[in-house]
């Protein structure tokens, strides 16, 4: 019998429905519609696609979305000016600056310029600090927050369990560990962080009751690296050549899905696992930001 497939697509649909209900309730209570601004610099096809998907998802749940398209050649100072303007706009509750940015832009400074209360990506140092300190009053990064929901809603509460996180990025690995360590819902786990430089990686991954993998390399985790009965969350999205595919490629995760599903008790697919949850959490963060109302005047 194979592993349970944890469908992020189905769960994200459920969460979007909940977000839509929250938006309707806000409108009924005070006439306010949450607003999301997405900033796209240049015309990178992947970035354009991601932003379009986010704006479409926002519109479907009733969030007012505004896309700011800026030229690839924009200066760092000009982009800062745009961000400051969105910070001061009371109609904008959430700001998302699509990454990566061109070489002339100092990415860290742009992310730090976004008001923490409008930082729906959860990348601002203030939000990072709140998360690490264990605060529940924080806009957490969307992918880790989505993984917590995947675990909780599929009946795999991490409380008291050993979670091995493979990957140490600021976007997934580090905030994921912080969420898992918090007290309360979705937390109270014992966490080990491993990464590409970890010696004897397989020995570490086999310790995990829950294994989360985010390293950006296809099939890096194989069946022999997984504890029998573990829950496996695959964050990776990688393109590999496939002559049988109409597009000439297919998407795979960081986990050898076919091999690992024979060992694990539950596993997320790629695509259709973590990805849809990331966008659902962006929508939820935007409504959270609108409901707190902090930073709406740029202060």
Steps between C-alpha positions, in 0.01 A plus 500: 500500500644836394526818699210738552523781244457837671335720238596865529265578213194383693611658824580833333151502349356458849716783640411733214135442583569597861687812387211599274263471796729725708509758221119498476472542877740796494299671229178445693648626827671820388490518121873425472645287220854369559751626245812326367769674292744287299816661367653344188833631374585398143334234289646169614249238377499296822458808720224634274318168523529488880370855539212435263403188698511693828285784366247257353478312830451828687216604270329162545470550877398866476835662580565817301829449316724760339798405285786748471705426187841665497781491240804276537717814491338668803748640751520385859386843622200504264387159620535615861274791413232266366514287814474808723197614303327165551586511870317832525196389297209418736339288225796260504508250787760264359809557285680226311821577311556214257850351514756481352583866433749638244868525590493877559243455778613430855241236577535501879444876518184475292355225717586698814329807353161325495305594815500196733123515533464478120772239455277211389806300392627506861855596399544826693753478789230610745277209397796263498586610854143460621486152350830390654392636839193278486239770443168396351429862403708489184472475123685173442654402163237341280664168411587398859158613619342293224697194609370538856146502362574194284617310806221610732212459258618157386517375859878507543544738792875558551465554876738273688639351180850520353498709182807498277520806275734457204584851380603817680372781276350820638185428298425146616750322726564753776143633537367144478707404801381807692133420434547139607669608824228745604263409779147416394328391181741364241797528733654327802715278276859389545686636198825408328624711207719328241629634169727436202814511716368261765725197547321163488177665386314169468566418866338829599199478267418149625446643849200707393143411584429784257746582220480834318726543198583835334839491330420563132654181363284234331476165675763577763307305767456133417310219669799379703524847660145489643388345827225241436164662575630857486297790363687661210440859383670576167551875444717474189382584149752404233480472123648185350518412131227265381481417130157342551354824635336749266702779665825305484530495877314400815495632855643289781579561863809465712375155606497184289123478516448148366768351720414687817125447481566130563671580832318808633157502662409828326659718233428817303510482119678738262318678351184528709653493847667794669472740203124570513524551876755779461257713301214417738711623792585820313127571479455416868791727597348785300170472688690473830683822415175674410333391823782629720498830315857578609717706270215612276615861517869417457587566864 
